[in-house]
Amino acid sequence: MTTLSVALGDYPHVKALLSGKIQIPGYAIEPVEVKPIIGAYRRMIRDLEFDVCELAPTSYLMALQAGVQLTGIPVFLNRRFHHSDVQCSTTSGIRFPSDLQGKKIGVRAYTVTTGVWMRGILHDEYGLDAGRVEWVIDDDDHIEGRAPSNVTRVTDGRSLGELLRAGDIDAAFSGNAGTGRAGAPRAGWAAATEEPASGDGPYPLFPDHEVLETDWYLRTGIYPLHSVIAIKSELVERDPQLPTALYEAFSESKRRQVEDDPEWTMLERLGKQAKQIGSDPIPYGFGSNDASIRALVKFSRDQGLLDADFPDDITQWFAKGDYPNA
């Protein structure tokens, strides 16, 4: 029996797998708790610390390009839309996406996946040139050396939230990608200073974000990915059947969760998103994720994070295996 160290976020749809209720023949799962799970991403990419680990999909693609010995399977544990993520300073004068041109926008790190998705949306839908924005960061990228020259770093110790409320940056991403946290992800990484009361602080660029998100999805078929499962490549070389076995285990774990909680009450955001897209809020496999994966690659190439010749064939980025839609 081979033990697999597995680092995943706290999702209800992986609990059956992590608890041992679902078995992988020949393997024993050893859950490794990392909070926040973002902290595991860097440890996996830089040190291959775990046998199996959830990763940010942009970081995974960049790691492949850099030659990191990781092999993915098309299991995407987390999804979310992004039109609600851009918050504007009360002193910025921003009313339309075009007003972001020439402004300072805060994001935790340039390659954070939320930033990649939203920059892509702002460019493709609204014509924003990311090269004509000053991107203000307060953390390192998991894979360094790809950020453009128009990225600057916070040097006075203030959080992005504090800078936004003071009007020292014009806009910022919210949540873990920006104002919701401060500094690099580490043990005890806590929420930043509380957001001001409604009407007394930063305001959303897109107040009708749910309508825009649903419209964008219906027009494009793109449903933003926010995690992918990566395995140490040496384990796949040793056992080429492991990717398929893991995929089946993740799929069964999700199936049991949906059977017990079909409305996703244990993770209400996914329940809400299921209604927006009218289907499974976390589809696995290639068929239902083709448009989303291709869009992330396109956005990453457009933003200089992936080389221009990074392959379009999505199956090249994952282990060979049997991956029916699940």
C-alpha positions as CSV (number, residue, x, y, z in Angstrom):
1,M,0.0,0.0,0.0
2,T,1.5,3.3,-1.1
3,T,0.6,6.4,0.9
4,L,-0.3,9.6,-1.1
5,S,0.1,12.9,0.6
6,V,-2.8,15.0,-0.6
7,A,-3.3,18.8,-0.1
8,L,-6.7,20.2,-1.0
9,G,-8.9,23.1,0.0
10,D,-11.8,22.6,2.4
11,Y,-14.5,21.6,-0.1
12,P,-17.5,19.4,0.7
13,H,-17.1,17.5,-2.5
14,V,-13.7,16.1,-1.5
15,K,-14.5,15.0,2.0
16,A,-15.5,11.4,1.1
17,L,-12.1,11.0,-0.6
18,L,-10.0,12.5,2.1
19,S,-11.9,10.6,4.8
20,G,-11.1,7.3,3.3
21,K,-14.7,6.4,2.4
22,I,-13.6,6.2,-1.2
23,Q,-10.7,3.9,-1.8
24,I,-8.0,4.0,-4.5
25,P,-6.7,0.5,-5.1
26,G,-3.1,0.1,-3.9
27,Y,-3.0,3.6,-2.3
28,A,-3.8,5.1,1.1
29,I,-4.8,8.8,1.2
30,E,-2.9,11.0,3.7
31,P,-4.6,14.4,3.9
32,V,-2.3,17.3,4.6
33,E,-4.1,20.4,5.9
34,V,-2.7,23.7,4.6
35,K,-4.6,26.8,5.5
36,P,-4.9,28.8,3.4
37,I,-4.6,26.3,0.6
38,I,-3.0,29.0,-1.5
39,G,0.1,28.4,0.7
40,A,0.3,24.9,-0.7
41,Y,0.5,26.1,-4.3
42,R,3.9,27.6,-3.9
43,R,5.2,24.7,-1.8
44,M,4.1,22.2,-4.5
45,I,5.5,24.2,-7.5
46,R,8.8,25.1,-5.9
47,D,9.5,22.0,-3.8
48,L,7.1,19.2,-5.0
49,E,6.2,18.8,-1.3
50,F,3.0,16.8,-1.8
51,D,2.2,13.8,-3.9
52,V,-1.2,15.3,-5.0
53,C,-2.1,19.0,-4.7
54,E,-4.7,21.4,-5.7
55,L,-3.1,24.3,-7.7
56,A,-4.2,27.5,-9.2
57,P,-4.6,26.7,-12.9
58,T,-2.5,29.6,-14.2
59,S,0.3,28.5,-11.9
60,Y,-0.1,25.0,-13.1
61,L,0.2,26.0,-16.8
62,M,3.2,28.2,-16.0
63,A,4.8,25.4,-14.0
64,L,4.5,23.0,-17.0
65,Q,6.1,25.6,-19.2
66,A,8.9,26.0,-16.7
67,G,9.6,22.3,-16.7
68,V,8.3,21.5,-13.2
69,Q,7.7,17.8,-12.9
70,L,3.9,17.9,-12.4
71,T,1.1,16.1,-14.2
72,G,-2.5,17.2,-14.1
73,I,-5.9,15.6,-14.3
74,P,-9.0,17.5,-15.4
75,V,-10.5,17.9,-12.0
76,F,-11.4,21.5,-11.2
77,L,-12.6,21.8,-7.6
78,N,-13.4,25.5,-7.6
79,R,-15.0,27.9,-10.0
80,R,-16.2,31.4,-9.8
81,F,-17.2,34.4,-11.9
82,H,-15.2,37.7,-11.7
83,H,-17.3,40.7,-12.7
84,S,-17.8,41.5,-9.0
85,D,-14.1,41.6,-8.2
86,V,-13.1,45.1,-9.3
87,Q,-13.6,47.6,-6.5
88,C,-13.0,51.4,-7.2
89,S,-11.8,54.1,-4.8
90,T,-14.2,56.8,-4.0
91,T,-11.7,59.4,-5.2
92,S,-10.9,57.6,-8.5
93,G,-13.7,59.0,-10.7
94,I,-14.0,55.5,-12.4
95,R,-17.5,54.9,-13.8
96,F,-16.8,52.7,-16.9
97,P,-14.2,50.0,-17.6
98,S,-12.4,52.4,-20.0
99,D,-11.7,54.7,-17.1
100,L,-9.3,52.1,-15.7
101,Q,-6.8,53.0,-18.5
102,G,-3.8,54.7,-17.0
103,K,-4.9,54.0,-13.4
104,K,-3.3,52.1,-10.5
105,I,-5.0,48.7,-9.8
106,G,-4.1,46.5,-6.8
107,V,-3.8,42.7,-7.1
108,R,-2.0,40.4,-4.7
109,A,0.4,39.1,-7.3
110,Y,0.4,39.7,-11.0
111,T,-0.1,36.0,-12.0
112,V,-2.9,35.3,-9.5
113,T,-5.6,33.5,-11.5
114,T,-8.3,36.0,-10.6
115,G,-6.2,38.8,-12.1
116,V,-5.6,36.8,-15.3
117,W,-9.3,36.1,-15.8
118,M,-10.4,39.7,-15.1
119,R,-7.7,41.3,-17.2
120,G,-8.8,39.0,-20.0
121,I,-12.4,40.0,-19.6
122,L,-11.6,43.7,-19.4
123,H,-9.6,43.4,-22.6
124,D,-11.8,41.2,-24.7
125,E,-15.1,42.7,-23.6
126,Y,-14.2,46.4,-22.9
127,G,-10.9,47.0,-24.8
128,L,-8.7,47.7,-21.7
129,D,-5.0,47.6,-22.5
130,A,-3.4,46.0,-19.4
131,G,-0.1,47.4,-20.5
132,R,-1.4,50.9,-19.9
133,V,-2.3,50.2,-16.2
134,E,0.0,50.3,-13.2
135,W,-0.5,47.0,-11.4
136,V,0.3,47.3,-7.7
137,I,1.1,44.1,-5.9
138,D,2.0,43.1,-2.3
139,D,3.1,39.4,-2.8
140,D,5.4,37.3,-4.9
141,D,4.3,35.2,-7.9
142,H,4.5,31.4,-7.5
143,I,6.7,31.4,-10.6
144,E,8.6,34.6,-11.0
145,G,10.1,36.4,-13.9
146,R,7.0,36.8,-16.1
147,A,5.5,40.0,-14.7
148,P,5.7,43.0,-17.0
149,S,7.5,46.3,-16.3
150,N,4.3,48.1,-15.4
151,V,4.1,46.1,-12.1
152,T,5.1,47.9,-8.9
153,R,5.3,46.6,-5.3
154,V,3.8,48.1,-2.1
155,T,6.8,49.3,-0.1
156,D,5.3,50.9,3.0
157,G,3.6,47.9,4.6
158,R,0.1,48.9,3.9
159,S,-2.5,46.4,2.6
160,L,-4.1,46.9,-0.8
161,G,-7.4,47.5,1.1
162,E,-5.8,50.4,3.0
163,L,-4.3,51.9,-0.2
164,L,-7.7,51.7,-1.9
165,R,-9.6,53.4,0.9
166,A,-6.9,56.1,1.1
167,G,-7.2,56.7,-2.6
168,D,-3.6,55.8,-3.2
169,I,-4.6,53.3,-5.7
170,D,-7.6,53.8,-8.0
171,A,-9.0,50.2,-8.0
172,A,-8.3,46.8,-6.7
173,F,-9.4,43.2,-6.9
174,S,-11.3,42.0,-3.9
175,G,-11.1,38.8,-1.8
176,N,-7.9,36.7,-1.7
177,A,-6.7,38.2,-4.9
178,G,-6.5,41.7,-3.4
179,T,-8.1,43.7,-0.7
180,G,-9.5,40.7,1.3
181,R,-6.1,39.6,2.6
182,A,-2.7,41.3,3.3
183,G,0.7,40.0,2.2
184,A,1.8,36.5,1.3
185,P,-0.3,33.5,2.1
186,R,1.0,31.9,5.3
187,A,-0.3,30.0,8.3
188,G,-2.8,32.2,10.0
189,W,-3.2,34.4,7.0
190,A,-6.1,36.5,8.2
191,A,-8.6,38.9,6.6
192,A,-7.3,42.4,6.1
193,T,-8.9,45.4,7.9
194,E,-12.6,45.3,7.7
195,E,-14.2,46.8,4.6
196,P,-16.0,50.1,5.2
197,A,-19.7,50.3,5.6
198,S,-21.8,50.2,2.4
199,G,-21.8,53.6,0.7
200,D,-18.9,54.8,2.7
201,G,-16.0,53.3,0.7
202,P,-14.9,51.5,-2.4
203,Y,-17.7,50.7,-4.9
204,P,-18.0,47.9,-7.5
205,L,-17.1,48.7,-11.1
206,F,-20.0,46.4,-12.2
207,P,-22.9,46.8,-9.7
208,D,-25.0,44.5,-12.0
209,H,-22.3,41.9,-12.1
210,E,-24.6,38.8,-11.9
211,V,-26.4,39.9,-15.1
212,L,-23.1,40.5,-16.8
213,E,-21.6,37.2,-15.6
214,T,-24.6,35.1,-16.8
215,D,-24.7,37.0,-20.2
216,W,-20.9,36.4,-20.7
217,Y,-21.2,32.7,-19.9
218,L,-24.2,32.2,-22.2
219,R,-22.4,34.0,-25.1
220,T,-18.9,32.4,-24.6
221,G,-19.4,29.2,-22.7
222,I,-16.5,30.2,-20.5
223,Y,-16.9,29.3,-16.8
224,P,-13.7,30.4,-15.0
225,L,-11.5,27.7,-13.5
226,H,-9.9,28.2,-10.1
227,S,-8.2,25.0,-9.3
228,V,-6.7,21.9,-10.9
229,I,-5.3,18.7,-9.5
230,A,-1.6,18.1,-10.0
231,I,0.3,14.9,-9.3
232,K,4.1,14.5,-9.0
233,S,5.1,13.2,-12.4
234,E,7.4,10.5,-11.0
235,L,4.3,8.8,-9.5
236,V,2.6,8.9,-12.9
237,E,5.6,7.4,-14.6
238,R,5.7,4.7,-12.0
239,D,1.9,4.0,-12.3
240,P,0.3,5.3,-15.5
241,Q,-3.1,4.2,-14.2
242,L,-2.9,6.5,-11.2
243,P,-4.4,9.6,-13.0
244,T,-7.5,7.6,-14.0
245,A,-7.9,6.1,-10.6
246,L,-7.6,9.6,-8.9
247,Y,-10.1,11.0,-11.5
248,E,-12.6,8.3,-10.7
249,A,-12.1,8.9,-6.9
250,F,-12.7,12.6,-7.2
251,S,-15.7,12.1,-9.4
252,E,-17.2,9.6,-7.0
253,S,-16.6,11.9,-4.1
254,K,-18.4,14.7,-5.9
255,R,-21.3,12.4,-6.9
256,R,-21.9,11.4,-3.3
257,Q,-21.8,15.0,-2.2
258,V,-24.4,16.0,-4.8
259,E,-26.5,13.0,-3.9
260,D,-26.6,14.2,-0.2
261,D,-26.8,17.9,-0.9
262,P,-28.2,18.5,-4.4
263,E,-28.8,22.2,-3.8
264,W,-25.2,22.8,-2.6
265,T,-26.3,24.2,0.7
266,M,-22.9,23.4,2.2
267,L,-21.2,25.8,-0.3
268,E,-23.9,28.3,-1.3
269,R,-21.8,30.1,-3.8
270,L,-21.7,26.9,-6.0
271,G,-25.4,26.6,-5.6
272,K,-25.9,30.1,-6.8
273,Q,-23.5,29.5,-9.8
274,A,-25.4,26.3,-10.7
275,K,-28.5,28.4,-11.2
276,Q,-26.5,31.0,-13.2
277,I,-25.2,28.4,-15.7
278,G,-28.1,26.0,-15.5
279,S,-25.9,22.9,-14.8
280,D,-23.2,21.3,-12.7
281,P,-21.3,24.1,-11.0
282,I,-18.0,22.1,-10.9
283,P,-17.8,19.9,-14.1
284,Y,-14.8,17.6,-14.5
285,G,-13.3,16.3,-17.7
286,F,-12.5,17.8,-21.0
287,G,-15.8,18.1,-22.9
288,S,-17.5,20.6,-20.6
289,N,-14.3,22.6,-19.9
290,D,-12.8,23.0,-23.3
291,A,-13.9,26.7,-23.8
292,S,-12.8,27.6,-20.3
293,I,-9.4,26.0,-20.5
294,R,-8.7,27.5,-23.9
295,A,-9.8,30.9,-22.7
296,L,-7.4,30.7,-19.7
297,V,-4.5,29.8,-22.0
298,K,-5.4,32.6,-24.4
299,F,-5.6,35.2,-21.6
300,S,-2.3,33.9,-20.1
301,R,-0.5,34.1,-23.5
302,D,-2.0,37.6,-24.2
303,Q,-0.7,38.7,-20.8
304,G,2.8,37.3,-21.4
305,L,2.6,34.6,-18.8
306,L,2.8,31.8,-21.3
307,D,4.9,31.7,-24.4
308,A,3.2,32.4,-27.8
309,D,3.7,28.8,-28.9
310,F,2.2,27.2,-25.8
311,P,0.1,24.4,-27.3
312,D,-3.6,24.8,-28.0
313,D,-4.4,21.0,-27.6
314,I,-5.8,20.9,-24.1
315,T,-5.2,17.2,-23.7
316,Q,-1.4,17.9,-23.9
317,W,-1.5,19.6,-20.5
318,F,-2.9,16.5,-18.6
319,A,-2.0,12.9,-18.0
320,K,-3.2,10.4,-20.5
321,G,-6.2,8.6,-19.0
322,D,-10.0,8.0,-19.1
323,Y,-11.8,11.1,-18.2
324,P,-15.5,11.0,-18.9
325,N,-17.4,14.1,-18.1
326,A,-18.3,14.0,-14.4
